[in-house]
Amino acid sequence: MNCHTAFVFRLITALLACVGCALAQTAVPTRTPTIDQSLELRSVGAPQISPDGRRVVYEQSRTNWEANSFETELWLADVDTRESHLLTVAQKSSRAAAWSPDGRWIAFLSDRPAYLTGSPADKRQVYVMPSDGGEAQQLTKLENGVNGFEWAPDSKRIALAAEAPETKAMKDRKESFGEYHVFHADYRMLHLWLVDLPKTDPAGRTTAAGDPKLLTSGEAFSVGAFSFSPDGTRIAFSAQRDPDLISGFSSDIYTVTLADGAVKKIVDTPGPDNDPKWSPDGTQIAYVTANGGRFFFYSNRRIAVVESDGGPARVLTLGFDENPDLLRWAPEGIYFSALQKTQSCLFLLDPKSGAARQIELAATGVAAGFSFSKGFKRLAFRGAGANQYAEIFTADLPAAVPARLTHSGDQLAAFDTAKREVVSWKSTDGTLVEGILYKPLDFTPEKKYPLLVVIHGGPTGIDLPTINGDRYYPIERFVAKGALVLRPNYRGSAGYGEKFRSLNVRNLGVGDYADVNSGVDSLIAQGFVDKDRLGAMGWSEGGYISAFITASSDRFKAVSVGAGISDWMTLYVNTDITPFAPQYLHATPWEDAEIYRKTSPISYIAKAKTPTLIQHGGSDRRVPIANAFELRQALEDHGVPVKMVVYDGFGHPIDKPKQQRAVMEENENWFNHYIWGDPLAASLTPAAAATKP
């Protein structure tokens, strides 16, 4: 059910770490990252390889405490020397870089401040810069910013998706009646635009870019993903009836001819059809489809192919039991990526036979974000192995032996991190379930450890055995304090095929709770878990399962519910993703009230005894905060210790560093008390600032 310098990057020695905790917290080893240090860990991603395969531009994150934001800058790496340097220097973020097909330019999106750029209200705009260095030039100043873009094959134009400016009628309405909106109306459709690259005169001076030209228009659809035909005369795009999240089912595939703006629908099937990619000769288009399936939230998506002028579609991946992420169509076949249990892999699909083979990428079992050079001779990607921090790699095809370009993992040299390993167990109905178990470096099976369960969202999320900076839950600090941490890939998780993802259909919460409980039982049976010191926590769907634990069991000593569902009826009538519940429960509450009762934690609240921390964004539309108030009041009415923290102004994710610091410190305070017996701080108190000598 879910956001990435001439500024100096450094890990701050955090005297600001964790409080409320300043009084309450038992010290953990100094080689364990503080909460601030976890939040400051830089990550790399979104690599884009140059057409000649010699350079890679990628994103690197930074934590800006002063602005209270997570930001990204672009870096450029040389494949031969493996040296990198900073490419963009600006306030706020630069991201989504793309090379021009001739390799001369790099375009990117940035929301740098309006007073520097003349952009409306700091909206994301397209910038271009010479690939061999130089100043970036702003290409667009659209009223509502730019959602995405793609280079034309001739490197002279860029297509982009953006909202049209506000209409005069809407401006007049606001003038007369003030701000308000009509639900399921007042939509601002996304459309395609075309903008020319700035030209250079004989003296070497760059002319100003022209205004973008509108390619599609009207109220009939809102544009999603898009791509140029190889000859640059047409654009294929997906579009749905309006930009509302719940209208995704209506997405189909279209083409638009640049010369005359003629739009043609070429795929029209029930359920979503998305992400069109052209064949090298321009005669066919591959796309991702629900293949007419009604319950597409959890069933496998497929790759299909249709003639570029329309006609019958051929579904190619009926034999592939996972969701494919369509990448590019090369002369040798169609590249896609997909999860395979706790790995993420690259595949090559034969468009004639439908056979798919995995491209081996040694020592990088979790690989994603693939980018290909011209001719598909070399690729770049973000990858990691078990117990590794993700880096940017390149590899030559077809051999595909990865070479590392970045060294983000060097940040961890100052710290001891938990050992991650994949474990498995059988649930109560015999289903085989996997998870990631975090162990202290000095783990011994002769000792009994507290066990904390950290539950991912989704339900089609997944936990992998790689290292990432902690967010929401200070897992490394829990492990350093002497706990084991289990991250279960409960039924419904991605990576294990359609049948596994379907196991919580009309069984939400109930089956998920059984998977978590059986995982705990499995570890207790091995003799190294203290059954009297168990805790559970999670966000979103993980928060829902945590709420189920609170309401259904007294075996856990503490629970933390993050943005969790307490009542499916409450969710259904308030959420911005209304189809979710009927997709999984196969009914609305008016059609089957009992299934909504059975799968709602609030139905079992009379059993609740576990001290529960509730955390929720005050403006959450995905899991509206009414769920948190309902659970809090019910726990209070039953005399269960409960604390509710509301992060005002935040939606479903808590996506700013200071508030993430607060989320983590609240969780550390809660579990330190109920699992380890430390004093419970009533509220967080900032640590004293360091005194300079």
Secondary structure, 3 states (H helix, E strand, C coil): CCCCCCCCCCCCCCCCCCCCHHHHCCCCCCCCCCHHHHHHCCCEEEEEECCCCCEEEEEEEEEECCCCEEEEEEEEEECCCCCEEECCCCCCCEEEEEECCCCCEEEEEECCCHHHHCCHHHCCEEEEEECCCCCCEECCCCCCCCCEEEECCCCCEEEEEEECCCCHHHHHHHHHHCCCCCCCCCCCCEEEEEEECCCECCCCCECCCCCCEECCCCCCCEEEEEEECCCCCEEEEEEECCCCHHHHHHCEEEEEECCCCCEEEEECCCCCEEEEEECCCCCEEEEEECCCCCCCCCCCCEEEEEECCCCCCEECCCCCCCCCEEEEEECCEEEEEEEECCEEEEEEECCCCCCEEEECCCCCCEEEEEEECHHHCEEEEEEECCCCECEEEEEECCCCCCEECCCHHHHHHHCCCCEEEEEEEECCCCCEEEEEEEECCCCCCCCCEEEEEEECCCCCCCCCCCECCCCCCCHHHHHHCCCEEEEEECCCCCCCCHHHHCCCCCCCCHHHHHHHHHHHHHHHHCCCEEEEEEEEEEECHHHHHHHHHHHHCCCCCEEEEECCCCCHHHHHHHCCCCCHHHHHHCCCCCCCHHHHHHCCHHHHHHHCCCCEEEEEECCCCCCCCHHHHHHHHHHHHCCCCEEEEEECCCCCCCCCHHHHHHHHHHHHHHHHHHHHCCCCCCCCCCCCCCCCC
